[in-house]
Every structure is written in structure tokens, then in C-alpha cells.
Amino acid sequence: AVVILWFDVSDPTLPRLVRRQIREGYYISGRLIQDTAYLVISRQSWYANSGPWLVPYYRDEIFDQYLDLNQSALLPEEISIDLWQQFAARIPLTNACDCTDIAYAWPMNSELGEFSSVLAISLASVDEATTVPVASDTVATRADRILYASTRAIYLTQQQYLGWNWWRGVDEISSEEDEWDAPQVRTFVLKFEVDAQSVHYSTSFDVPGELVEQFAVSETSDGTKIRFATTARAINNWESVSS
């Protein structure tokens, strides 16, 4: 699970824990854009189960609703296990999205067992931290740790090692291109449009080769184009690399 903690640090000598969310999955990456933090979380589905447990769940705990902060500042180490259990009993689990709200991005194939969510968290003020809901959008596929963000969009990536080119049909290989010379790795990209506390899945596409790091991606100043610098290796010549 991923645990997200909000602290009121208006008094640096006495930070106060004001909110906590526990979300199913594991942390991929995050970016801060102006006053909004965007977090990416992926969670593997449980194939053995069916019904609502197939989608990610989370618990949202706002502590001033359950604790008298006027009597105690309650630093994190002062909150006992019993108090945590009381919160858990009083706050039900919530599904991160409905099944009808999930975006299904190509390629899905074997990646149907995972969900990736992008969260938008307001950091403008303590009041917003405890009152503004965390916006999110979920796609039914996995996300790798290479992520690119601009002020307009967040791009998640996943790299697929395609092996001996069996994924491609004969018609997809040009007469000038030998099947064994084609790149055996492709990078699939998921685009989420972001605007303050909103985030929405937009589209998906793929590029040949693999990304080395986030700095191999850039966006034009007007946001109409995005550039990828990738590396690919052909099967019949492991000594040569094309970029």
C-alpha cells in the first residue's frame, strides 16, 4: 500500500498530521506542478477474486474530524495503534473509481492485471489540504518508473520487450526491412491532461525502442508535439545499437 501523509507545518517547531490516505498499490513517481502534487500509483489486480475488489481501494482520514487537536497537537509518534484502529473502524474503504470510469489503453494484452492511477493533490493551503478531494483518473494497464511531466500533461510509459518480432504480422514489415533487423523493444505512452486539481486520461501511443530516462523526453513550447529519444537493438546483431 501507499500511505500519503499531509502535515501542517505553519509552525515549523510543531508539525501536525492533518490527513492520511492509504491506497492500494505501489508508488511509481510524482511531480510538483505549481501548487498541485501529482502522484502515480499502480496496483496489481487479484485474478482470483471478482466483483468490486478488482478496482483499487483507498481510505481517506482527516484527523481534525476524529481528534480534538485543541487538547493535543498529536505528533505522529504520539498517535497510538489503538487510535489508528479507531480511524479504520470509522472510515470505510472507498473504491478509487467505478468500473465504468476506467480507461482501457492499448496495448492491454497481459497488462490487464494492473491498474495505474494519477492523483492530483492540492498543496495551496492547509484548508485545501483537508477539504479539497483528491482528484484521480485510472487506466487499466501498468506504468513503469520513467515519467515525463509538463504544465499541461503527464506522460506515463511502459516498455515492452517483444521478443523475436512475433507481435508483428507479415504485412506490417516493409519489403526493405528484414524481420530480424526490426527493433525488439517498444515504449508505450499514456497521456493524462492536467489542470490544477483535475486529471484526465487523454490518449495512448507507442514509439520504437526504449527510453533510458525521463530526460530523453521533451515537449514543444506550445504543447502540440512531444519528442522521444530512444535506443533499440536488432536481434541479429547484438553488437550494434541504433538510436
Protein Blocks (a to p, Z undefined) as FASTA:
>chain_A
ZZdddddfkbmmlccdfbdcddedddfbdcdehjaccddddddddfkbgcjllpccdddd
dfklmbcfklpgoiaklpcfklmmmmmmmpccddfbdfklpccdddfklmmmpccddddd
dfkbmklmmmmccddddddddddfbdcddfkbccddddddebjolmpcfklpcfklcfkl
pcfbdcdddddddehjaccdfbdcddedjdfblklgccdfkopaccdddddddfklmkbc
cZZ
